[in-house]
Amino acid sequence: MTAAPAAERFEFPGGGGGGSKLAGVLHRPGPGTAVAGAALLAHCFTCSKDLFTTTRIAKGLAAGGYLTLAFDFTGLGESGGELADTTVATNVNDLTAAAVALIRRGAGPCVLVGHSLGGAAAVLAASRLHTVAQVVAVASPASVAHVEHLFSDDALEQIRSEGSGEVRIGPNPVRVGRDFLEDLHSHDVVAAAASLGRPMLVVQAGADTVVGHDQTEALAAAGSATLHTVAGADHLFTDRGHSDELVRTILDWLSDVRSST
């Protein structure tokens, strides 16, 4: 019988120029579990490494033999910096810094797993990271500008007129800057997926009301990816059975990919 995965704090410099430290948790396979590789997780927009969706994926991958790093993007959770100063570009920089930190720890190459907007950022980051061997996008849009539909008209007007404004995506309001909105239109996730040249898995939630199937299917098509639907799952894979299926799907796909190379 193998032991349960263990977790340890993991801090590293962020990808921005402000010197902010990013807070992470390194989930280690338990003693007796064969190490299959390393994984890096990118959480959803305004979420954190401690969201149940992220922790379930991280613990599941660690139990499956992957040394897994989950971290908070700049300005979120326990990481330094201000969310109002961040953009998709800074998220990509943070992912790059996290991948480098894993390599320095002796773990790499890695599979890059992103949820929602974190999945789109993962595709963008992977397109410039040679240390990423596979990419998994979970309930992720084919366009980062898709996130705009989550903002109210009043919030969008406040951000554009005042430079920043409060938006409510999850349970708590967060402050988003004008640079974030402008940066949304500077990235081509579809082109990045098309040029990836590495195995890609797209998992869509069957009952997702945040990111529609047209978005996940377009991303899968662009990346010539394997597409799997978790029937009945919401955007956060709240039901434990759905999140368990998500983890099994990722681990089974990784096993198939590794055995075919």
C-alpha positions in Angstrom: 0.0 0.0 0.0 1.5 3.4 -1.0 1.5 6.3 1.4 -0.5 9.5 0.7 1.2 12.4 -1.1 3.0 15.0 1.0 2.9 18.8 0.6 5.5 21.4 1.3 5.7 25.2 0.9 7.5 26.4 -2.2 8.3 30.1 -2.8 10.0 31.5 -5.9 10.5 34.9 -7.6 7.7 35.9 -9.9 8.0 36.7 -13.6 7.4 40.4 -13.2 9.9 43.1 -12.8 8.6 44.1 -9.3 10.5 41.4 -7.4 7.3 39.9 -6.0 7.6 36.4 -4.5 5.1 33.8 -5.5 3.7 31.3 -3.1 3.3 27.7 -4.0 2.7 24.2 -2.7 4.8 21.3 -3.9 2.8 18.1 -3.8 5.1 15.1 -3.6 4.1 11.5 -4.5 4.0 9.5 -1.3 6.7 6.9 -0.4 6.2 3.8 -2.5 4.7 5.7 -5.4 6.8 5.5 -8.6 7.6 9.0 -9.8 6.3 9.5 -13.3 7.3 13.1 -13.9 6.5 16.7 -12.9 3.4 18.8 -13.3 2.8 22.6 -13.1 -0.8 23.9 -12.4 -2.3 27.2 -13.4 -5.4 28.2 -11.5 -8.5 29.9 -12.9 -9.0 33.7 -13.1 -9.2 35.4 -9.6 -8.8 31.9 -8.0 -5.9 30.5 -6.1 -3.8 27.4 -5.5 -6.0 26.6 -2.5 -9.3 26.4 -4.5 -10.7 22.9 -4.2 -10.5 22.5 -8.0 -6.8 23.1 -8.0 -6.0 21.1 -4.8 -8.0 18.1 -6.0 -6.1 18.1 -9.3 -2.7 18.6 -7.5 -3.3 15.9 -5.0 -4.6 13.5 -7.7 -1.6 14.0 -9.9 0.8 13.6 -7.0 -1.0 10.3 -6.0 -0.5 9.3 -9.7 3.2 9.8 -9.4 3.7 13.5 -10.5 5.7 16.0 -8.4 3.2 18.8 -8.8 3.6 22.5 -8.2 0.4 24.6 -7.6 1.0 28.3 -7.0 -0.8 31.7 -6.7 -0.4 34.1 -9.6 0.8 37.6 -8.7 -1.7 39.5 -6.6 -3.7 36.5 -5.6 -3.7 34.2 -2.6 -0.5 34.3 -0.7 1.6 35.7 -3.5 3.0 39.2 -3.6 2.0 42.1 -5.9 -1.3 43.7 -6.8 -3.9 42.0 -8.9 -4.8 45.4 -10.4 -1.3 45.5 -12.0 -1.6 42.0 -13.6 -2.5 40.9 -17.1 -2.6 37.7 -19.0 1.0 38.6 -20.1 2.1 38.7 -16.4 0.4 35.4 -15.8 2.4 33.9 -18.7 5.5 35.3 -17.2 4.6 33.8 -13.8 4.1 30.4 -15.4 7.5 30.7 -17.1 9.1 31.6 -13.7 7.4 28.6 -12.1 8.6 26.3 -14.8 12.2 27.6 -14.3 11.8 27.1 -10.5 10.8 23.5 -11.1 13.8 22.9 -13.3 16.1 24.4 -10.7 14.5 22.0 -8.2 15.5 19.1 -10.5 12.0 18.5 -11.8 11.4 18.7 -15.5 10.3 18.5 -18.2 6.8 18.9 -16.9 3.2 18.7 -18.0 1.5 22.1 -17.8 -2.1 21.9 -16.6 -4.3 25.0 -16.6 -7.9 25.6 -15.5 -10.2 28.1 -17.2 -8.2 31.3 -18.1 -5.3 29.6 -16.5 -5.5 27.0 -19.3 -5.4 29.6 -22.0 -2.4 31.2 -20.2 -0.8 27.7 -20.1 -1.1 27.3 -23.8 0.5 30.7 -24.4 3.3 29.9 -21.9 3.9 26.4 -23.3 4.4 27.8 -26.8 7.6 29.4 -25.6 8.7 26.9 -23.0 10.8 24.0 -24.2 10.6 22.4 -20.7 6.9 21.7 -21.2 6.3 18.2 -22.6 2.5 18.1 -22.6 -0.3 20.6 -22.0 -3.7 20.0 -20.4 -6.4 22.7 -20.7 -9.4 22.3 -18.4 -12.6 24.2 -19.2 -10.5 26.7 -21.0 -11.5 29.3 -23.6 -10.0 29.6 -27.1 -9.8 33.3 -26.6 -8.6 35.1 -23.4 -10.9 38.0 -24.4 -13.8 35.6 -23.6 -13.4 36.6 -19.9 -14.8 40.1 -20.6 -18.3 38.6 -20.7 -18.0 37.9 -16.9 -17.7 41.6 -16.2 -20.8 43.8 -15.7 -21.2 46.9 -18.0 -20.8 49.1 -14.9 -17.5 47.4 -14.0 -16.2 47.7 -17.5 -17.0 51.4 -17.6 -15.3 52.0 -14.2 -12.2 50.1 -15.3 -11.9 52.1 -18.5 -12.7 55.5 -17.1 -10.9 55.2 -13.7 -8.1 52.9 -14.6 -9.3 50.1 -12.3 -12.5 48.7 -10.9 -14.0 46.0 -8.8 -15.4 42.9 -10.5 -17.1 39.9 -8.8 -16.3 36.6 -10.4 -16.1 34.3 -7.3 -17.4 34.9 -3.8 -15.3 38.1 -3.2 -14.9 41.2 -5.3 -11.4 41.8 -6.8 -9.9 44.9 -8.4 -8.9 44.7 -12.1 -6.9 47.3 -14.0 -7.3 48.8 -17.4 -4.1 47.2 -18.6 -5.8 43.8 -18.0 -8.6 44.6 -20.4 -6.3 46.1 -23.0 -4.0 43.1 -22.8 -6.8 40.6 -23.4 -6.8 41.5 -27.1 -3.0 41.0 -27.5 -2.9 37.2 -27.4 -3.8 34.6 -29.9 -4.4 31.4 -28.0 -5.6 29.5 -31.1 -2.4 30.3 -33.0 -0.3 29.3 -29.9 -2.2 26.0 -29.7 -1.8 25.4 -33.5 2.0 25.9 -33.2 2.5 24.0 -30.0 3.8 20.8 -31.6 3.3 18.8 -28.4 0.6 16.5 -27.1 -2.5 18.4 -25.8 -5.6 17.4 -23.9 -8.7 19.6 -23.6 -11.2 18.6 -20.9 -14.6 20.4 -21.1 -17.2 20.4 -18.4 -20.5 19.1 -19.7 -22.6 21.6 -17.8 -20.2 24.6 -18.0 -22.1 28.0 -18.0 -18.9 30.0 -17.8 -16.9 28.7 -20.8 -19.1 27.3 -23.5 -18.4 24.2 -25.5 -17.8 26.3 -28.6 -14.7 27.8 -26.8 -13.3 24.5 -25.6 -13.9 22.7 -28.9 -12.3 25.5 -30.8 -9.2 25.2 -28.6 -9.1 21.5 -29.0 -9.4 21.7 -32.8 -6.7 24.4 -33.0 -4.2 22.2 -31.0 -5.2 18.9 -32.7 -5.9 17.9 -29.1 -7.6 15.0 -27.5 -11.0 16.2 -26.3 -12.8 14.7 -23.3 -16.1 15.8 -21.8 -17.0 15.2 -18.2 -20.7 14.9 -18.4 -22.7 17.0 -16.0 -19.7 18.8 -14.6 -19.9 22.5 -13.8 -17.1 24.9 -14.5 -15.3 24.2 -11.2 -15.9 20.5 -11.2 -17.6 21.0 -7.8 -19.0 17.5 -7.6 -16.3 15.1 -6.2 -17.2 12.4 -8.7 -16.6 14.9 -11.6 -13.3 16.1 -10.2 -12.2 12.5 -9.7 -13.1 11.7 -13.4 -11.1 14.8 -14.4 -8.0 13.6 -12.6 -8.4 10.0 -14.0 -8.7 11.4 -17.5 -5.5 13.4 -17.2 -3.5 10.6 -15.7 -4.8 8.0 -18.2 -4.0 10.4 -21.1 -0.5 11.1 -19.8 0.1 7.3 -19.5 -1.0 6.8 -23.1 1.1 9.7 -24.3 4.2 8.5 -22.4 3.8 4.9 -23.6 3.5 5.9 -27.3 6.7 8.0 -27.3 
